[in-house]
């Protein structure tokens, strides 16, 4: 990965999928069903803002009651 893509405030679908350890197909499915973080289409590509992805992950973490009990 080049430094330019690391410094970008955006992630591609592939980068987002790797970040959450899922396949790009899973991420596309989340987008199609409206359960993933908001992405923006640029031509044929979808880009996700890193801050939006982190906020989405934090919200999922906070909503996980069983996970919260396990760490208490």
C-alpha positions in Angstrom: 0.0 0.0 0.0 1.4 3.4 -0.9 1.6 6.3 1.5 -0.8 8.3 -0.6 -3.6 5.8 0.0 -2.8 5.5 3.7 -3.0 9.3 4.1 -6.3 9.5 2.3 -9.4 10.1 4.4 -11.2 7.5 2.2 -11.1 3.7 1.9 -12.0 1.6 -1.0 -14.4 -1.3 -0.6 -11.5 -3.6 -0.6 -9.6 -1.6 2.0 -12.7 -1.4 4.2 -13.3 -5.1 3.9 -9.7 -5.8 4.9 -10.1 -3.4 7.9 -13.1 -5.4 9.2 -11.7 -8.8 8.1 -14.6 -9.5 5.7 -14.8 -10.0 2.0 -15.5 -7.2 -0.4 -18.7 -9.1 -1.3 -19.9 -8.9 2.3 -19.2 -5.2 2.4 -21.2 -4.8 -0.9 -24.0 -6.8 0.6 -24.1 -4.5 3.7 -24.3 -1.5 1.4 -27.0 -3.0 -0.6 -29.1 -3.9 2.5 -28.3 -0.5 4.1 -26.6 -1.9 7.2 -23.1 -0.8 6.6 -21.5 2.6 6.9 -22.4 5.2 4.4 -20.3 5.1 1.2 -20.1 7.5 -1.7 -20.0 6.3 -5.3 -17.3 7.8 -7.5 -17.8 6.4 -11.0 -17.8 2.7 -10.6 -16.0 2.8 -7.2 -17.5 3.2 -3.7 -15.4 5.1 -1.2 -15.9 5.1 2.6 -14.7 8.0 4.8 -12.4 6.6 7.5 -14.1 8.6 10.3 -17.5 7.3 9.2 -16.2 3.7 9.3 -14.7 4.2 12.7 -18.0 5.7 14.0 -20.0 2.8 12.6 -17.7 0.3 14.2 -17.9 2.1 17.6 -21.7 2.2 17.3 -21.7 -1.6 16.6 -19.4 -2.1 19.6 -21.7 -0.1 21.9 -24.8 -2.0 20.7 -23.2 -5.4 21.4 -24.7 -6.1 24.9 -23.2 -9.6 25.2 -19.7 -8.3 24.2 -20.0 -5.6 26.9 -20.9 -8.2 29.5 -17.9 -10.3 28.5 -15.5 -7.4 29.1 -17.1 -6.3 32.4 
